Amino acid sequence: MTHTFKRVLSLPSLVGATNHFLFGPRSTGKTYLIRKQLPDVKVYDLLDSDVFSRLARRPKMLGEELSTTDKVVVIDEIQKLPTLLDEVHRLIETKGTRFLLTGSSARKLRRGGSNLLGGRARQARLYPLCFPEIPQFDLITYLNRGGIPRILPLKDYEDELRGYADLYLREEITAEALVRNISQFARFLDIMALQNGEELNYEGIASDCGVPARTLQNYVQILEETLIGFPVHSFRATKKRKAITRSKFFLFDMGVANVMAQRGEIKPHSELFGKCFEHFMFLELRSYLGYRRRPQALQYWRSTTGFEVDCVVGDRLAIEFKSGDMVSERHLRGLKALREEGLVKNFAVVSLDPQKRVVDGITVYPWREFLIALWADKIFPHE
């Protein structure tokens, strides 16, 4: 498997438009992408202790070091030195300098009352590798290894993933003093990995962790703000059938979720394969909507009477994810129930079926064909 991946995200397009914060979890390839796509741009890497100490002592040195030819400037890991944002703001206003500000956590910036540039910078995300970025994409390989660029090609990927999880705990959580009890938080992480993609029962998880529900909600927020996971809220607009209101929570990467939950090898046709297949499809849809800057929310629907649809994308598409290779009428019950509400335009099943077909107005896609169409903007054409 090749070690070079052509990423969907175009940094020249970002900085060509306006100033941007670019957030992405550790090791998703932000620094590599900067070197690859912006080779002639001046970069300040705040993980470099010399650079950090110089600018921490005197933030104005940033402006003093820029020449008239430095039209675009990158500051890598901006959350390490939020006070630098005042100087960035000044340079945007006085010199018209264009900035790309990267980080692996939005928490420190938001919680510290940092200058977020008063609307003068948009936000963009870099996600783990997705389907169109991986040559000769193999589903089983991806379900086991995930999409962290430096880990996906490795044969000893499990050791690297364990190291990554430990690094996250040590550097993002412990070093930033985000929680008082690191062993308690580590237990919480283990439980969240086991709960990946399930409805969140805060009372039950809080009891398992031995923490109050309020502390648990803070822990979940830490996972979101340090980009290690994301919620999928319930679709509640239905009137005929009342919807449950709990959210689900997914970790940001397949491989990280696997190693944290101690799953072992993911094999075709297993129960774990079905859970991982759904997780994978959510990650693909999230990456697509993020990179294409589509406003549609990712949700799921379950009625109090037991009807369920795995994914609802805005009001555009309701999708069931099935890991079998023969979708039948019984797999369509949830979609048909939701269709009766008249709230969503299109309905689909994504599965391991060998051929695309239409059953009672619902399109059944082979997973690869669905993803090719998705990334070609055929599933969500521009309106």
C-alpha positions as a Markdown table, in Angstrom:
| # | Residue | x | y | z |
|---|---|---|---|---|
| 1 | Met | 0.0 | 0.0 | 0.0 |
| 2 | Thr | 1.4 | 3.4 | -1.0 |
| 3 | His | 2.5 | 5.8 | 1.8 |
| 4 | Thr | 1.5 | 8.9 | -0.2 |
| 5 | Phe | -2.1 | 9.9 | -0.3 |
| 6 | Lys | -3.7 | 12.7 | -2.3 |
| 7 | Arg | -5.9 | 14.5 | 0.1 |
| 8 | Val | -9.3 | 16.0 | -0.8 |
| 9 | Leu | -8.7 | 19.2 | 1.1 |
| 10 | Ser | -6.9 | 21.9 | -0.9 |
| 11 | Leu | -5.0 | 24.3 | 1.4 |
| 12 | Pro | -4.2 | 26.8 | -1.5 |
| 13 | Ser | -8.0 | 27.1 | -2.0 |
| 14 | Leu | -8.5 | 27.8 | 1.7 |
| 15 | Val | -5.8 | 30.5 | 2.0 |
| 16 | Gly | -6.8 | 31.9 | -1.4 |
| 17 | Ala | -10.3 | 32.6 | 0.0 |
| 18 | Thr | -9.7 | 34.0 | 3.4 |
| 19 | Asn | -8.0 | 33.4 | 6.8 |
| 20 | His | -8.7 | 29.9 | 8.2 |
| 21 | Phe | -8.4 | 27.9 | 11.4 |
| 22 | Leu | -7.7 | 24.3 | 10.3 |
| 23 | Phe | -8.5 | 21.8 | 13.0 |
| 24 | Gly | -7.8 | 18.1 | 12.9 |
| 25 | Pro | -6.9 | 15.3 | 15.4 |
| 26 | Arg | -3.2 | 14.6 | 15.9 |
| 27 | Ser | -1.5 | 12.7 | 13.1 |
| 28 | Thr | -4.2 | 13.3 | 10.5 |
| 29 | Gly | -1.5 | 14.9 | 8.4 |
| 30 | Lys | -1.9 | 18.7 | 8.8 |
| 31 | Thr | 1.9 | 19.4 | 8.9 |
| 32 | Tyr | 2.6 | 17.1 | 6.0 |
| 33 | Leu | -0.1 | 18.7 | 4.0 |
| 34 | Ile | 1.3 | 22.2 | 4.6 |
| 35 | Arg | 4.7 | 21.1 | 3.4 |
| 36 | Lys | 3.2 | 19.4 | 0.4 |
| 37 | Gln | 0.7 | 22.0 | -0.7 |
| 38 | Leu | 2.2 | 25.2 | 0.6 |
| 39 | Pro | 5.9 | 24.6 | 0.1 |
| 40 | Asp | 6.9 | 28.3 | -0.3 |
| 41 | Val | 4.8 | 29.7 | 2.6 |
| 42 | Lys | 6.5 | 30.8 | 5.9 |
| 43 | Val | 5.5 | 28.3 | 8.7 |
| 44 | Tyr | 5.8 | 28.9 | 12.4 |
| 45 | Asp | 5.7 | 25.5 | 14.1 |
| 46 | Leu | 4.8 | 26.0 | 17.8 |
| 47 | Leu | 5.8 | 22.4 | 18.6 |
| 48 | Asp | 9.4 | 23.7 | 18.0 |
| 49 | Ser | 10.5 | 24.8 | 21.4 |
| 50 | Asp | 12.8 | 27.6 | 20.0 |
| 51 | Val | 9.9 | 29.0 | 17.9 |
| 52 | Phe | 7.5 | 28.7 | 20.8 |
| 53 | Ser | 9.7 | 30.4 | 23.4 |
| 54 | Arg | 10.7 | 33.2 | 21.0 |
| 55 | Leu | 7.1 | 34.1 | 20.2 |
| 56 | Ala | 5.8 | 33.5 | 23.7 |
| 57 | Arg | 8.3 | 36.1 | 25.1 |
| 58 | Arg | 7.5 | 38.7 | 22.4 |
| 59 | Pro | 4.4 | 38.0 | 20.2 |
| 60 | Lys | 5.1 | 41.2 | 18.2 |
| 61 | Met | 8.2 | 39.4 | 16.9 |
| 62 | Leu | 5.8 | 37.6 | 14.5 |
| 63 | Gly | 5.1 | 40.9 | 12.7 |
| 64 | Glu | 8.7 | 42.0 | 12.9 |
| 65 | Glu | 9.9 | 38.9 | 11.2 |
| 66 | Leu | 7.5 | 39.0 | 8.2 |
| 67 | Ser | 8.7 | 40.6 | 5.0 |
| 68 | Thr | 6.6 | 42.3 | 2.4 |
| 69 | Thr | 6.6 | 39.1 | 0.3 |
| 70 | Asp | 5.0 | 37.0 | 3.1 |
| 71 | Lys | 1.5 | 37.3 | 1.9 |
| 72 | Val | 0.4 | 34.0 | 3.5 |
| 73 | Val | 1.7 | 32.7 | 6.9 |
| 74 | Val | 1.0 | 29.3 | 8.6 |
| 75 | Ile | 1.1 | 28.9 | 12.4 |
| 76 | Asp | 1.0 | 25.2 | 13.2 |
| 77 | Glu | -0.6 | 24.1 | 16.6 |
| 78 | Ile | -1.9 | 27.6 | 17.4 |
| 79 | Gln | -3.6 | 26.2 | 20.6 |
| 80 | Lys | -0.1 | 26.0 | 22.2 |
| 81 | Leu | 0.1 | 29.8 | 22.2 |
| 82 | Pro | -3.4 | 31.4 | 22.1 |
| 83 | Thr | -2.0 | 34.9 | 23.1 |
| 84 | Leu | -0.4 | 35.0 | 19.6 |
| 85 | Leu | -3.9 | 35.5 | 18.1 |
| 86 | Asp | -3.9 | 39.2 | 19.1 |
| 87 | Glu | -0.8 | 39.8 | 17.0 |
| 88 | Val | -2.3 | 37.7 | 14.1 |
| 89 | His | -5.5 | 39.9 | 14.3 |
| 90 | Arg | -3.3 | 43.1 | 14.2 |
| 91 | Leu | -1.4 | 41.8 | 11.1 |
| 92 | Ile | -4.6 | 40.9 | 9.3 |
| 93 | Glu | -6.0 | 44.4 | 10.0 |
| 94 | Thr | -2.9 | 46.5 | 9.3 |
| 95 | Lys | -1.0 | 44.5 | 6.7 |
| 96 | Gly | -3.6 | 42.3 | 5.1 |
| 97 | Thr | -1.6 | 39.2 | 5.8 |
| 98 | Arg | -3.5 | 35.9 | 5.2 |
| 99 | Phe | -3.2 | 33.3 | 7.9 |
| 100 | Leu | -3.7 | 29.5 | 8.1 |
| 101 | Leu | -3.8 | 28.6 | 11.8 |
| 102 | Thr | -3.8 | 24.8 | 12.5 |
| 103 | Gly | -4.6 | 23.0 | 15.7 |
| 104 | Ser | -5.4 | 19.6 | 17.1 |
| 105 | Ser | -7.7 | 21.0 | 19.8 |
| 106 | Ala | -10.3 | 23.8 | 19.7 |
| 107 | Arg | -10.9 | 23.5 | 23.5 |
| 108 | Lys | -8.0 | 25.7 | 24.7 |
| 109 | Leu | -8.8 | 28.4 | 22.3 |
| 110 | Arg | -12.5 | 28.5 | 23.1 |
| 111 | Arg | -12.2 | 28.0 | 26.8 |
| 112 | Gly | -9.3 | 30.5 | 27.3 |
| 113 | Gly | -11.3 | 33.5 | 26.0 |
| 114 | Ser | -8.9 | 33.6 | 23.1 |
| 115 | Asn | -9.2 | 36.2 | 20.3 |
| 116 | Leu | -10.9 | 34.1 | 17.5 |
| 117 | Leu | -10.3 | 36.9 | 15.1 |
| 118 | Gly | -13.8 | 38.3 | 15.3 |
| 119 | Gly | -15.2 | 36.5 | 12.3 |
| 120 | Arg | -12.2 | 37.2 | 10.1 |
| 121 | Ala | -11.3 | 33.5 | 9.9 |
| 122 | Arg | -13.4 | 30.6 | 8.8 |
| 123 | Gln | -13.0 | 27.1 | 10.2 |
| 124 | Ala | -12.0 | 24.0 | 8.2 |
| 125 | Arg | -11.4 | 20.4 | 9.2 |
| 126 | Leu | -8.9 | 17.8 | 8.2 |
| 127 | Tyr | -10.2 | 14.3 | 8.8 |
| 128 | Pro | -8.5 | 10.9 | 8.7 |
| 129 | Leu | -8.1 | 9.4 | 5.3 |
| 130 | Cys | -11.3 | 8.7 | 3.4 |
| 131 | Phe | -12.3 | 6.5 | 0.5 |
| 132 | Pro | -11.2 | 8.7 | -2.5 |
| 133 | Glu | -7.8 | 9.4 | -0.9 |
| 134 | Ile | -6.7 | 5.8 | -0.6 |
| 135 | Pro | -5.5 | 4.0 | -3.8 |
| 136 | Gln | -6.8 | 0.4 | -4.1 |
| 137 | Phe | -9.1 | 0.9 | -1.2 |
| 138 | Asp | -9.7 | -2.3 | 0.7 |
| 139 | Leu | -12.7 | -2.3 | 3.1 |
| 140 | Ile | -11.4 | -5.0 | 5.5 |
| 141 | Thr | -8.0 | -3.3 | 5.8 |
| 142 | Tyr | -9.6 | 0.0 | 6.6 |
| 143 | Leu | -12.1 | -1.4 | 9.1 |
| 144 | Asn | -9.1 | -2.8 | 11.0 |
| 145 | Arg | -6.5 | -0.1 | 10.7 |
| 146 | Gly | -8.5 | 3.1 | 10.3 |
| 147 | Gly | -7.4 | 6.2 | 8.4 |
| 148 | Ile | -4.5 | 7.8 | 10.2 |
| 149 | Pro | -2.0 | 8.3 | 7.3 |
| 150 | Arg | 1.2 | 7.1 | 9.0 |
| 151 | Ile | -0.6 | 4.1 | 10.6 |
| 152 | Leu | -2.7 | 2.7 | 7.7 |
| 153 | Pro | 0.2 | 1.3 | 5.7 |
| 154 | Leu | 1.9 | -0.4 | 8.6 |
| 155 | Lys | 1.9 | -4.2 | 9.3 |
| 156 | Asp | 2.3 | -3.5 | 13.0 |
| 157 | Tyr | -0.5 | -1.1 | 13.0 |
| 158 | Glu | -2.0 | -2.3 | 16.3 |
| 159 | Asp | 1.1 | -1.3 | 18.3 |
| 160 | Glu | 1.1 | 2.1 | 16.6 |
| 161 | Leu | -2.6 | 2.6 | 17.4 |
| 162 | Arg | -2.1 | 1.7 | 21.1 |
| 163 | Gly | 0.8 | 4.2 | 21.1 |
| 164 | Tyr | -1.4 | 6.8 | 19.6 |
| 165 | Ala | -4.2 | 6.3 | 22.2 |
| 166 | Asp | -1.6 | 6.6 | 25.0 |
| 167 | Leu | -0.1 | 9.7 | 23.3 |
| 168 | Tyr | -3.5 | 11.3 | 23.2 |
| 169 | Leu | -4.1 | 10.7 | 26.9 |
| 170 | Arg | -0.6 | 11.9 | 27.8 |
| 171 | Glu | -0.3 | 15.0 | 25.7 |
| 172 | Glu | -3.9 | 16.2 | 25.0 |
| 173 | Ile | -5.4 | 15.4 | 28.4 |
| 174 | Thr | -2.7 | 15.2 | 31.0 |
| 175 | Ala | -0.4 | 17.9 | 29.7 |
| 176 | Glu | -3.3 | 20.4 | 29.3 |
| 177 | Ala | -4.7 | 19.4 | 32.7 |
| 178 | Leu | -8.2 | 19.0 | 31.2 |
| 179 | Val | -9.2 | 16.5 | 33.9 |
| 180 | Arg | -8.2 | 16.1 | 37.6 |
| 181 | Asn | -8.4 | 12.3 | 37.7 |
| 182 | Ile | -6.6 | 10.8 | 34.6 |
| 183 | Ser | -7.2 | 7.2 | 35.6 |
| 184 | Gln | -10.9 | 7.9 | 35.9 |
| 185 | Phe | -10.9 | 9.6 | 32.5 |
| 186 | Ala | -9.0 | 6.6 | 31.0 |
| 187 | Arg | -11.8 | 4.3 | 32.3 |
| 188 | Phe | -14.3 | 6.6 | 30.7 |
| 189 | Leu | -12.4 | 6.4 | 27.4 |
| 190 | Asp | -12.5 | 2.6 | 27.5 |
| 191 | Ile | -16.3 | 2.6 | 28.1 |
| 192 | Met | -16.9 | 5.2 | 25.3 |
| 193 | Ala | -14.9 | 3.0 | 22.9 |
| 194 | Leu | -17.1 | 0.0 | 23.8 |
| 195 | Gln | -20.2 | 2.3 | 23.4 |
| 196 | Asn | -19.0 | 3.6 | 20.1 |
| 197 | Gly | -22.1 | 4.2 | 17.8 |
| 198 | Glu | -24.5 | 3.3 | 20.6 |
| 199 | Glu | -27.1 | 5.6 | 22.2 |
| 200 | Leu | -25.6 | 7.5 | 25.1 |
| 201 | Asn | -27.2 | 6.6 | 28.4 |
| 202 | Tyr | -25.5 | 9.1 | 30.7 |
| 203 | Glu | -26.7 | 7.6 | 33.9 |
| 204 | Gly | -25.5 | 4.1 | 33.0 |
| 205 | Ile | -22.1 | 5.3 | 31.8 |
| 206 | Ala | -21.7 | 7.6 | 34.8 |
| 207 | Ser | -22.4 | 4.7 | 37.1 |
| 208 | Asp | -19.9 | 2.5 | 35.2 |
| 209 | Cys | -17.2 | 5.2 | 35.5 |
| 210 | Gly | -18.0 | 6.1 | 39.1 |
| 211 | Val | -18.5 | 9.8 | 38.3 |
| 212 | Pro | -21.5 | 12.2 | 38.5 |
| 213 | Ala | -23.5 | 12.7 | 35.3 |
| 214 | Arg | -22.4 | 16.3 | 35.1 |
| 215 | Thr | -18.7 | 15.2 | 35.1 |
| 216 | Leu | -19.5 | 12.7 | 32.4 |
| 217 | Gln | -21.1 | 15.4 | 30.2 |
| 218 | Asn | -17.9 | 17.5 | 30.7 |
| 219 | Tyr | -15.8 | 14.4 | 29.6 |
| 220 | Val | -17.9 | 14.0 | 26.5 |
| 221 | Gln | -17.4 | 17.7 | 25.7 |
| 222 | Ile | -13.6 | 17.2 | 26.1 |
| 223 | Leu | -13.7 | 14.4 | 23.5 |
| 224 | Glu | -15.6 | 16.7 | 21.1 |
| 225 | Glu | -13.3 | 19.7 | 21.6 |
| 226 | Thr | -10.1 | 17.7 | 21.3 |
| 227 | Leu | -11.5 | 16.2 | 18.1 |
| 228 | Ile | -11.4 | 12.6 | 19.3 |
| 229 | Gly | -15.1 | 12.0 | 18.7 |
| 230 | Phe | -18.4 | 13.5 | 17.5 |
| 231 | Pro | -22.1 | 13.2 | 18.4 |
| 232 | Val | -24.8 | 12.1 | 16.1 |
| 233 | His | -28.1 | 13.6 | 17.4 |
| 234 | Ser | -31.5 | 12.1 | 17.0 |
| 235 | Phe | -33.9 | 13.2 | 14.3 |
| 236 | Arg | -36.9 | 14.4 | 16.2 |
| 237 | Ala | -39.2 | 16.1 | 13.7 |
| 238 | Thr | -41.5 | 13.1 | 13.2 |
| 239 | Lys | -45.1 | 13.5 | 14.3 |
| 240 | Lys | -46.8 | 10.2 | 13.7 |
| 241 | Arg | -44.2 | 8.2 | 15.5 |
| 242 | Lys | -42.5 | 10.0 | 18.5 |
| 243 | Ala | -38.7 | 9.9 | 18.3 |
| 244 | Ile | -36.3 | 9.0 | 21.2 |
| 245 | Thr | -34.0 | 11.9 | 22.1 |
| 246 | Arg | -30.7 | 10.3 | 23.0 |
| 247 | Ser | -27.6 | 11.0 | 21.0 |
| 248 | Lys | -25.0 | 8.6 | 19.7 |
| 249 | Phe | -21.3 | 9.1 | 19.9 |
| 250 | Phe | -18.6 | 8.0 | 17.4 |
| 251 | Leu | -14.8 | 8.1 | 17.8 |
| 252 | Phe | -13.1 | 9.9 | 14.9 |
| 253 | Asp | -11.2 | 6.9 | 13.5 |
| 254 | Met | -11.9 | 3.2 | 13.0 |
| 255 | Gly | -8.5 | 2.0 | 14.1 |
| 256 | Val | -8.4 | 4.1 | 17.3 |
| 257 | Ala | -11.9 | 2.8 | 18.2 |
| 258 | Asn | -10.8 | -0.8 | 17.6 |
| 259 | Val | -7.7 | -0.7 | 19.8 |
| 260 | Met | -9.4 | 1.3 | 22.6 |
| 261 | Ala | -12.3 | -1.3 | 22.7 |
| 262 | Gln | -9.8 | -4.2 | 22.4 |
| 263 | Arg | -11.8 | -5.7 | 19.6 |
| 264 | Gly | -9.2 | -7.8 | 17.8 |
| 265 | Glu | -9.4 | -8.5 | 14.1 |
| 266 | Ile | -12.5 | -7.4 | 12.3 |
| 267 | Lys | -13.6 | -10.2 | 10.0 |
| 268 | Pro | -16.3 | -10.2 | 7.3 |
| 269 | His | -19.8 | -11.4 | 8.3 |
| 270 | Ser | -19.1 | -11.0 | 12.0 |
| 271 | Glu | -21.3 | -8.9 | 14.4 |
| 272 | Leu | -18.4 | -6.5 | 14.8 |
| 273 | Phe | -18.1 | -6.1 | 11.1 |
| 274 | Gly | -21.7 | -4.8 | 11.0 |
| 275 | Lys | -20.9 | -2.2 | 13.7 |
| 276 | Cys | -17.7 | -1.2 | 12.1 |
| 277 | Phe | -19.3 | -0.9 | 8.6 |
| 278 | Glu | -21.9 | 1.6 | 10.0 |
| 279 | His | -19.1 | 3.6 | 11.8 |
| 280 | Phe | -17.1 | 3.7 | 8.5 |
| 281 | Met | -20.1 | 5.0 | 6.6 |
| 282 | Phe | -20.7 | 7.7 | 9.1 |
| 283 | Leu | -17.0 | 8.8 | 8.9 |
| 284 | Glu | -17.3 | 8.9 | 5.1 |
| 285 | Leu | -20.4 | 11.0 | 5.2 |
| 286 | Arg | -19.0 | 13.3 | 7.8 |
| 287 | Ser | -15.8 | 13.8 | 5.8 |
| 288 | Tyr | -17.8 | 14.5 | 2.6 |
| 289 | Leu | -20.1 | 17.0 | 4.2 |
| 290 | Gly | -17.1 | 18.7 | 5.9 |
| 291 | Tyr | -14.9 | 19.0 | 2.9 |
| 292 | Arg | -17.7 | 20.0 | 0.6 |
| 293 | Arg | -18.9 | 22.5 | 3.2 |
| 294 | Arg | -22.5 | 21.1 | 3.0 |
| 295 | Pro | -24.7 | 22.3 | 5.9 |
| 296 | Gln | -26.7 | 19.1 | 6.3 |
| 297 | Ala | -26.7 | 17.6 | 9.8 |
| 298 | Leu | -25.9 | 13.9 | 10.3 |
| 299 | Gln | -28.6 | 12.4 | 12.5 |
| 300 | Tyr | -30.3 | 9.1 | 13.2 |
| 301 | Trp | -33.9 | 8.2 | 13.9 |
| 302 | Arg | -35.5 | 5.8 | 16.2 |
| 303 | Ser | -39.1 | 5.8 | 17.3 |
| 304 | Thr | -40.3 | 5.0 | 20.7 |
| 305 | Thr | -42.1 | 2.0 | 19.1 |
| 306 | Gly | -38.8 | 0.6 | 17.7 |
| 307 | Phe | -38.6 | 1.8 | 14.1 |
| 308 | Glu | -35.1 | 2.9 | 13.3 |
| 309 | Val | -33.1 | 4.5 | 10.5 |
| 310 | Asp | -29.3 | 4.5 | 10.8 |
| 311 | Cys | -28.6 | 7.9 | 9.2 |
| 312 | Val | -30.6 | 10.9 | 8.2 |
| 313 | Val | -28.7 | 13.6 | 6.3 |
| 314 | Gly | -30.6 | 16.9 | 6.7 |
| 315 | Asp | -33.9 | 16.5 | 4.8 |
| 316 | Arg | -32.1 | 15.1 | 1.8 |
| 317 | Leu | -31.5 | 11.4 | 2.4 |
| 318 | Ala | -32.3 | 8.7 | 4.9 |
| 319 | Ile | -30.0 | 5.7 | 4.8 |
| 320 | Glu | -29.8 | 2.2 | 6.3 |
| 321 | Phe | -26.4 | 0.6 | 6.5 |
| 322 | Lys | -26.5 | -3.2 | 6.1 |
| 323 | Ser | -23.4 | -5.4 | 6.2 |
| 324 | Gly | -25.2 | -8.3 | 4.4 |
| 325 | Asp | -25.1 | -9.0 | 0.7 |
| 326 | Met | -28.9 | -9.5 | 0.1 |
| 327 | Val | -31.1 | -6.6 | 1.2 |
| 328 | Ser | -34.7 | -7.8 | 1.5 |
| 329 | Glu | -38.1 | -6.2 | 2.3 |
| 330 | Arg | -37.7 | -6.7 | 6.1 |
| 331 | His | -34.6 | -4.4 | 6.0 |
| 332 | Leu | -36.8 | -1.5 | 4.8 |
| 333 | Arg | -39.2 | -1.3 | 7.6 |
| 334 | Gly | -37.6 | 1.8 | 9.3 |
| 335 | Leu | -37.1 | 3.6 | 6.0 |
| 336 | Lys | -40.8 | 3.0 | 5.0 |
| 337 | Ala | -42.0 | 4.2 | 8.4 |
| 338 | Leu | -39.9 | 7.4 | 8.1 |
| 339 | Arg | -41.1 | 7.9 | 4.5 |
| 340 | Glu | -44.7 | 8.1 | 5.8 |
| 341 | Glu | -43.8 | 11.3 | 7.7 |
| 342 | Gly | -43.0 | 13.1 | 4.4 |
| 343 | Leu | -40.0 | 14.9 | 5.9 |
| 344 | Val | -37.1 | 13.4 | 3.9 |
| 345 | Lys | -36.8 | 13.5 | 0.1 |
| 346 | Asn | -34.8 | 10.3 | -0.7 |
| 347 | Phe | -34.3 | 6.9 | 0.8 |
| 348 | Ala | -31.5 | 4.4 | 0.4 |
| 349 | Val | -29.8 | 1.3 | 1.7 |
| 350 | Val | -26.0 | 0.9 | 1.5 |
| 351 | Ser | -24.9 | -2.7 | 1.7 |
| 352 | Leu | -22.6 | -5.4 | 0.4 |
| 353 | Asp | -25.2 | -6.2 | -2.3 |
| 354 | Pro | -23.4 | -6.9 | -5.7 |
| 355 | Gln | -25.8 | -4.8 | -7.8 |
| 356 | Lys | -27.6 | -1.5 | -7.5 |
| 357 | Arg | -31.3 | -1.9 | -7.6 |
| 358 | Val | -34.6 | -0.2 | -6.5 |
| 359 | Val | -37.0 | -1.9 | -4.1 |
| 360 | Asp | -40.3 | -0.2 | -3.5 |
| 361 | Gly | -38.8 | 3.2 | -4.4 |
| 362 | Ile | -35.8 | 2.8 | -2.1 |
| 363 | Thr | -32.4 | 2.6 | -3.8 |
| 364 | Val | -30.1 | -0.2 | -2.7 |
| 365 | Tyr | -26.5 | 0.6 | -3.4 |
| 366 | Pro | -23.4 | -1.6 | -3.2 |
| 367 | Trp | -21.2 | 0.3 | -0.7 |
| 368 | Arg | -18.4 | 1.1 | -3.2 |
| 369 | Glu | -20.8 | 2.3 | -5.8 |
| 370 | Phe | -22.4 | 4.6 | -3.2 |
| 371 | Leu | -19.1 | 6.1 | -2.2 |
| 372 | Ile | -18.0 | 6.7 | -5.8 |
| 373 | Ala | -21.3 | 8.5 | -6.4 |
| 374 | Leu | -21.1 | 10.4 | -3.1 |
| 375 | Trp | -17.6 | 11.8 | -3.8 |
| 376 | Ala | -18.7 | 12.6 | -7.4 |
| 377 | Asp | -21.5 | 14.8 | -5.9 |
| 378 | Lys | -24.2 | 12.6 | -7.4 |
| 379 | Ile | -25.8 | 11.6 | -4.1 |
| 380 | Phe | -26.1 | 15.2 | -3.0 |
| 381 | Pro | -26.0 | 17.3 | -6.2 |
| 382 | His | -25.7 | 21.0 | -5.8 |
| 383 | Glu | -29.2 | 22.5 | -5.6 |
